[in-house]
């Protein structure tokens, strides 16, 4: 197996890692945004002389998070496929060289 094959596999793994790190960073920002939105929700209920409820808040979050989850899921699936394909390519090349 030549260095080019190893480099391709290594690049695929690095790209996968970068994709997952980007997804994690986006998720972290989403958590911070949700914390701000929770404060806004509580303040809005208080201003309208209504009681803020945990269940109502979770319903609002669930609706918003489902969209974010789809994006993270797509990136994670892409990363999985790229890594799996690269690993299979390296394995096939290795088998050719050793058989």
C-alpha positions as CSV (number, residue, x, y, z in Angstrom):
1,X,0.0,0.0,0.0
2,X,1.5,3.4,-0.9
3,X,1.5,6.6,1.0
4,X,-1.2,8.1,-1.2
5,X,-3.7,5.5,0.0
6,X,-2.8,6.1,3.6
7,X,-3.1,9.8,3.1
8,X,-6.5,9.5,1.5
9,X,-7.7,7.4,4.5
10,X,-6.2,9.8,7.0
11,X,-7.8,12.8,5.2
12,X,-11.2,11.1,5.3
13,X,-10.8,10.5,9.1
14,X,-9.7,14.1,9.6
15,X,-12.6,15.4,7.6
16,X,-14.9,13.2,9.7
17,X,-13.4,14.5,12.9
18,X,-13.8,18.1,11.7
19,X,-17.4,17.5,10.8
20,X,-18.2,16.0,14.2
21,X,-16.4,18.8,16.0
22,X,-18.3,21.4,14.0
23,X,-21.6,19.7,14.9
24,X,-20.6,19.6,18.5
25,X,-19.7,23.3,18.5
26,X,-23.1,24.1,16.9
27,X,-24.9,22.0,19.5
28,X,-23.0,23.9,22.3
29,X,-24.2,27.2,20.8
30,X,-27.7,25.8,20.6
31,X,-27.6,25.1,24.3
32,X,-26.6,28.6,25.1
33,X,-29.3,29.9,22.8
34,X,-31.9,27.7,24.6
35,X,-30.8,29.0,28.0
36,X,-31.4,32.6,26.7
37,X,-34.8,31.5,25.2
38,X,-35.7,29.9,28.5
39,X,-35.1,33.2,30.3
40,X,-37.1,35.0,27.7
41,X,-40.0,32.5,28.0
42,X,-40.1,32.8,31.8
43,X,-40.0,36.6,31.6
44,X,-42.7,36.6,28.9
45,X,-45.0,34.5,31.1
46,X,-44.2,36.7,34.1
47,X,-45.0,39.8,32.2
48,X,-48.4,38.3,31.1
49,X,-49.1,37.3,34.7
50,X,-49.0,33.6,33.6
51,X,-47.2,30.7,35.2
52,X,-44.3,29.3,33.3
53,X,-44.4,25.5,33.2
54,X,-41.7,23.0,32.6
55,X,-44.0,21.0,30.3
56,X,-44.9,24.0,28.1
57,X,-41.2,25.0,27.9
58,X,-40.2,21.4,26.9
59,X,-42.9,21.4,24.2
60,X,-41.4,24.6,22.7
61,X,-37.9,23.2,22.9
62,X,-38.9,19.9,21.4
63,X,-40.3,21.6,18.3
64,X,-37.1,23.6,17.8
65,X,-34.6,20.9,18.6
66,X,-36.1,18.4,16.2
67,X,-34.9,20.6,13.3
68,X,-31.4,20.9,14.8
69,X,-31.3,17.2,15.4
70,X,-31.9,16.5,11.8
71,X,-28.9,18.6,10.8
72,X,-26.6,16.9,13.4
73,X,-27.9,13.5,12.4
74,X,-27.1,14.2,8.7
75,X,-23.6,15.3,9.5
76,X,-23.0,12.3,11.7
77,X,-24.3,10.0,9.1
78,X,-22.1,11.6,6.4
79,X,-19.1,11.3,8.7
80,X,-19.8,7.6,9.4
81,X,-20.1,6.8,5.7
82,X,-16.9,8.7,4.8
83,X,-14.9,7.0,7.5
84,X,-16.4,3.6,6.7
85,X,-15.7,3.9,3.0
86,X,-12.1,5.1,3.6
87,X,-11.5,2.2,6.0
88,X,-12.8,-0.3,3.5
89,X,-10.6,1.2,0.8
90,X,-7.6,1.0,3.0
91,X,-8.5,-2.6,3.9
92,X,-8.9,-3.6,0.3
93,X,-5.6,-2.1,-0.7
94,X,-3.9,-3.8,2.2
95,X,-5.4,-7.1,1.2
96,X,-4.2,-6.6,-2.4
97,X,-0.7,-5.9,-1.2
98,X,-0.5,-8.8,1.2
99,X,-2.2,-11.5,-0.8
